[in-house]
Amino acid sequence: MTGWVDSEFAADPDTRKSMTGYRFSLNDGAVSWLNSRQGGVTLSAEAEFVAASQEGQEAVYLRALLRGFDFRQIGATEIWEDNASCIMIIENPSMR
């Protein structure tokens, strides 16, 4: 299973809230996706972090769902993020 995530900073013109978008695929087929407005107003890197966090939660759910079908995923779920600042926040050991 592989995931891709992105956000669009302050995309909603009325509320200035950012948009989250992600997609998971399994064997080259989309199994889960989301495109929605984020709950709060954030800065640019924070918007990416919120989106990545939402996708991480979905990854945990999907792995549990697949386990219920006796389809265990070996190794970590790969999630692709394109924002360098967000990746640095995620990789910061003090955030764990």
C-alpha positions in Angstrom: 0.0 0.0 0.0 1.3 3.4 -0.9 0.0 6.9 -0.1 0.4 10.4 -1.6 -0.6 13.5 0.3 -0.7 17.2 -0.5 -2.4 20.3 0.8 -3.4 23.6 -0.7 -2.6 26.5 1.6 -5.5 28.9 2.3 -7.4 27.6 -0.6 -11.0 28.4 0.6 -11.5 32.1 -0.3 -14.3 32.5 2.4 -12.6 30.9 5.4 -8.9 31.0 4.3 -8.7 27.4 5.5 -6.4 25.0 3.7 -7.4 21.9 1.7 -6.2 18.4 2.4 -5.9 15.8 -0.4 -4.6 12.3 -0.1 -4.9 8.9 -1.9 -3.9 5.4 -1.1 -3.4 2.7 -3.7 -3.0 -1.0 -3.3 -1.7 -3.1 -6.3 -2.1 0.0 -8.6 -5.7 0.6 -7.6 -7.0 3.4 -5.5 -8.5 2.1 -2.3 -9.0 5.3 -0.2 -8.9 9.1 -1.0 -9.9 12.4 0.5 -10.2 16.0 -0.6 -11.6 18.2 2.1 -11.2 21.5 3.9 -9.0 21.4 7.1 -10.6 22.1 10.4 -8.5 25.2 11.4 -6.5 28.0 9.9 -2.8 27.1 9.6 0.5 28.3 8.2 1.8 26.7 5.0 4.0 24.0 6.5 1.4 23.3 9.2 -1.2 22.7 6.6 1.0 20.1 5.0 1.6 18.5 8.4 -2.1 18.4 9.2 -2.7 16.7 5.8 0.1 14.2 6.4 -1.3 13.5 9.9 -4.8 12.8 8.5 -3.3 10.4 6.0 -1.2 8.7 8.7 -4.4 8.1 10.6 -6.0 6.6 7.5 -3.0 4.4 7.0 -3.4 2.9 10.5 -7.1 2.3 9.8 -6.5 0.7 6.4 -3.8 -1.6 7.8 -6.1 -2.8 10.5 -8.9 -3.3 7.9 -6.5 -5.3 5.7 -5.4 -7.4 8.7 -9.1 -8.2 9.3 -9.1 -9.7 5.8 -6.0 -11.7 6.6 -3.9 -9.5 4.3 -1.0 -8.3 6.4 1.2 -5.7 5.0 4.9 -6.4 5.4 7.0 -3.3 6.3 6.0 0.3 6.6 3.3 2.0 4.6 5.0 4.4 2.2 3.6 7.9 2.2 4.9 10.5 -0.3 4.9 14.1 0.8 6.3 17.0 -1.4 6.9 19.7 1.2 10.5 19.8 2.6 9.5 21.8 5.7 6.8 19.2 6.5 9.2 16.4 6.1 11.7 18.0 8.5 8.9 18.4 11.1 7.9 14.8 10.7 11.5 13.5 11.0 12.2 15.7 14.0 12.8 13.3 17.0 11.2 15.7 19.5 7.9 15.4 17.6 7.6 11.7 18.6 
